[in-house]
Amino acid sequence: MAEQRQERADAVRNRRAVLRAAERLVTEHGGDHVSLDRVAAEAGVGKGTVFRRFGSRTGLLRALLEERSLALREAITDGPAPLGPGAPARERLTAFLDGLCGIAEDNAALLTAHEQACADAKYTEPSYLFWHEHIASLVTEERPDLDAGFLAHALLALFDGELVRRTTSPEEPRRFTRSVTELAAALLDAPPAPPTPPAP
């Protein structure tokens, strides 16, 4: 039993070391320099340890980004309003976008690396599907006349690592957040589309 506890403790410690090593490589050198070999060497573990835990470079980057967004995800599901249930849809959407934009601004390099690694499966990733469903449900609640699914995709498309970097500076550290939340508000305030005339 003591040996099992030690194994679990070692696994937790190794996972933490691997994620921190991947984070350092992404931040200091960019996503192109993140490989299982380099991460293993940086973390002081064997490559097999990294492979068994994460499966691939894509899996590693996904786990690192999910770790960054775990608190936000939990707040949406079980936390207090306005992130959690109980607040009006518009307030919840603004609070959510504020939180997600903050993660993007703090992790632009990681966001770019993740996009490059997961480009082929972007729209089927569990995290993307979760964010998309959350946005779409709030838009539907606030404006049932809009195409909520498309607008959710459109808002999430803004979370591009290069765009985040280009719109973030020491002088305006939260410009990206402000712009995204303002755009979402404008979409919700747009007048209803005129009815489609009947076909002749």
DRENBAMI-736780 format. One line per 8 residues: number of its first residue (from 1); their letters; for each residue x, z, y of C-alpha. Coordinates in Angstrom, 3 decimals, padded with zeros to 6 digits, always signed. Layout:
NUM) A) X Z Y ~ ...
END
This chain:
1) MAEQRQER) +000.000 +000.000 +000.000 ~ +002.814 +000.876 +002.384 ~ +004.478 -002.443 +001.531 ~ +001.258 -004.329 +002.351 ~ +000.992 -002.582 +005.699 ~ +004.618 -003.463 +006.414 ~ +003.958 -007.111 +005.518 ~ +000.983 -007.201 +007.848
9) ADAVRNRR) +003.023 -005.613 +010.630 ~ +005.802 -008.141 +010.063 ~ +003.288 -011.014 +010.158 ~ +001.816 -009.792 +013.442 ~ +005.280 -009.318 +014.929 ~ +006.408 -012.773 +013.776 ~ +003.280 -014.430 +015.151 ~ +003.811 -012.795 +018.510
17) AVLRAAER) +007.478 -013.803 +018.549 ~ +006.639 -017.411 +017.668 ~ +003.961 -017.714 +020.369 ~ +006.248 -016.209 +023.006 ~ +009.051 -018.573 +021.968 ~ +006.739 -021.590 +022.204 ~ +005.545 -020.419 +025.601 ~ +009.133 -020.119 +026.910
25) LVTEHGGD) +010.042 -023.604 +025.675 ~ +006.944 -025.166 +027.234 ~ +007.455 -023.372 +030.556 ~ +011.190 -024.002 +030.826 ~ +011.527 -027.461 +029.266 ~ +008.070 -029.044 +028.894 ~ +005.972 -029.815 +025.862 ~ +008.332 -032.508 +024.561
33) HVSLDRVA) +010.818 -029.783 +023.674 ~ +008.410 -027.839 +021.491 ~ +009.115 -028.502 +017.821 ~ +008.733 -026.181 +014.857 ~ +012.520 -026.134 +014.427 ~ +013.220 -025.170 +018.023 ~ +010.440 -022.614 +018.140 ~ +011.654 -021.008 +014.910
41) AEAGVGKG) +015.204 -020.794 +016.224 ~ +014.028 -019.380 +019.554 ~ +011.847 -016.800 +017.800 ~ +014.502 -015.830 +015.251 ~ +012.355 -016.687 +012.220 ~ +012.490 -019.366 +009.534 ~ +010.795 -022.718 +010.065 ~ +008.673 -022.017 +006.990
49) TVFRRFGS) +007.246 -018.946 +008.705 ~ +006.097 -021.054 +011.653 ~ +004.738 -023.803 +009.402 ~ +002.785 -021.425 +007.174 ~ +001.228 -019.699 +010.151 ~ +000.384 -022.689 +012.344 ~ +000.645 -025.768 +010.128 ~ +002.006 -028.113 +012.780
57) RTGLLRAL) +003.169 -028.419 +016.375 ~ -000.419 -029.206 +017.350 ~ -001.671 -026.081 +015.600 ~ +000.941 -023.997 +017.370 ~ +000.035 -025.296 +020.836 ~ -003.660 -024.877 +020.074 ~ -003.120 -021.252 +019.044 ~ -001.133 -020.558 +022.200
65) LEERSLAL) -003.806 -021.997 +024.479 ~ -006.584 -020.221 +022.578 ~ -004.716 -016.946 +023.000 ~ -004.724 -017.538 +026.757 ~ -008.482 -018.113 +026.811 ~ -009.595 -015.471 +024.292 ~ -010.555 -012.878 +026.904 ~ -012.676 -015.430 +028.777
73) REAITDGP) -014.396 -016.510 +025.588 ~ -015.222 -012.911 +024.671 ~ -016.500 -012.214 +028.189 ~ -018.885 -015.174 +027.970 ~ -020.308 -014.001 +024.678 ~ -020.367 -010.224 +025.031 ~ -019.175 -009.287 +028.506 ~ -021.080 -008.183 +031.597
81) APLGPGAP) -022.697 -010.597 +034.019 ~ -021.978 -012.911 +035.693 ~ -019.628 -014.195 +032.978 ~ -021.726 -012.684 +030.233 ~ -025.476 -012.983 +029.660 ~ -027.935 -011.721 +032.239 ~ -027.010 -013.568 +035.416 ~ -028.647 -016.752 +036.750
89) ARERLTAF) -027.218 -019.951 +035.263 ~ -025.558 -021.078 +038.502 ~ -023.745 -017.757 +038.911 ~ -022.609 -017.825 +035.284 ~ -021.311 -021.386 +035.636 ~ -019.388 -020.557 +038.812 ~ -017.876 -017.450 +037.217 ~ -016.928 -019.375 +034.081
97) LDGLCGIA) -015.302 -022.250 +035.981 ~ -013.430 -019.742 +038.141 ~ -012.043 -018.088 +035.004 ~ -011.180 -021.331 +033.226 ~ -009.532 -022.763 +036.344 ~ -007.445 -019.609 +036.656 ~ -006.175 -020.100 +033.115 ~ -005.377 -023.748 +033.878
105) EDNAALLT) -003.519 -022.871 +037.095 ~ -001.425 -020.274 +035.298 ~ -000.682 -022.519 +032.304 ~ -000.445 -026.081 +033.629 ~ +002.617 -026.972 +031.536 ~ +000.970 -025.634 +028.384 ~ -002.214 -027.530 +029.211 ~ -000.267 -030.793 +029.461
113) AHEQACAD) +001.559 -030.162 +026.176 ~ -001.706 -029.324 +024.442 ~ -003.377 -032.485 +025.807 ~ -000.544 -034.655 +024.526 ~ -000.525 -033.051 +021.096 ~ -004.294 -033.042 +020.622 ~ -005.308 -036.237 +022.412 ~ -006.798 -037.865 +019.314
121) AKYTEPSY) -009.009 -034.873 +018.508 ~ -009.813 -033.587 +021.991 ~ -013.588 -033.867 +021.736 ~ -013.817 -032.242 +018.316 ~ -011.607 -029.234 +018.953 ~ -013.449 -025.913 +018.461 ~ -012.453 -024.590 +021.898 ~ -013.507 -027.787 +023.647
129) LFWHEHIA) -016.832 -027.769 +021.820 ~ -017.394 -024.133 +022.795 ~ -016.668 -024.759 +026.492 ~ -018.751 -027.939 +026.472 ~ -021.763 -026.256 +024.901 ~ -021.544 -023.360 +027.355 ~ -021.410 -025.610 +030.423 ~ -024.146 -027.905 +029.125
137) SLVTEERP) -026.499 -025.015 +028.388 ~ -026.043 -023.575 +031.893 ~ -026.545 -026.959 +033.562 ~ -029.680 -027.513 +031.491 ~ -031.025 -024.118 +032.515 ~ -030.359 -024.780 +036.201 ~ -031.165 -028.502 +036.338 ~ -033.059 -029.750 +033.265
145) DLDAGFLA) -033.397 -033.181 +034.905 ~ -029.642 -033.855 +034.712 ~ -027.627 -035.235 +031.798 ~ -026.058 -031.879 +030.984 ~ -023.927 -033.144 +028.108 ~ -022.276 -035.815 +030.231 ~ -021.744 -033.476 +033.195 ~ -020.109 -030.928 +030.898
153) HALLALFD) -017.665 -033.612 +029.709 ~ -017.065 -034.698 +033.310 ~ -016.243 -031.164 +034.479 ~ -013.945 -030.510 +031.525 ~ -012.146 -033.798 +032.203 ~ -010.872 -032.227 +035.417 ~ -008.747 -029.803 +033.394 ~ -005.758 -032.113 +033.269
161) GELVRRTT) -002.350 -030.463 +033.440 ~ -000.901 -032.989 +035.885 ~ -003.939 -032.760 +038.157 ~ -003.686 -028.968 +038.135 ~ -000.019 -029.149 +039.166 ~ -000.699 -031.688 +041.912 ~ -003.451 -029.565 +043.443 ~ -001.707 -026.199 +043.149
169) SPEEPRRF) +000.940 -025.004 +045.595 ~ +002.204 -021.694 +047.008 ~ +000.277 -022.466 +050.193 ~ -002.961 -023.131 +048.278 ~ -002.612 -021.384 +044.913 ~ -006.303 -021.712 +044.044 ~ -007.099 -025.109 +045.505 ~ -007.888 -026.481 +042.051
177) TRSVTELA) -010.363 -023.673 +041.379 ~ -012.059 -024.077 +044.737 ~ -012.373 -027.830 +044.329 ~ -013.810 -027.639 +040.812 ~ -016.388 -024.988 +041.704 ~ -017.385 -026.904 +044.847 ~ -017.843 -030.076 +042.808 ~ -020.001 -028.232 +040.264
185) AALLDAPP) -022.151 -026.834 +043.090 ~ -022.550 -030.303 +044.596 ~ -023.675 -031.686 +041.246 ~ -026.262 -028.947 +040.862 ~ -027.501 -029.493 +044.430 ~ -027.795 -033.274 +044.117 ~ -031.335 -034.558 +044.688 ~ -033.226 -035.707 +041.618
193) APPTPPAP) -032.729 -039.349 +040.741 ~ -035.669 -041.575 +041.663 ~ -037.886 -042.487 +038.736 ~ -036.967 -045.661 +036.917 ~ -039.500 -048.356 +037.770 ~ -041.475 -049.689 +034.836 ~ -040.270 -052.908 +033.305 ~ -042.199 -055.943 +034.517
END
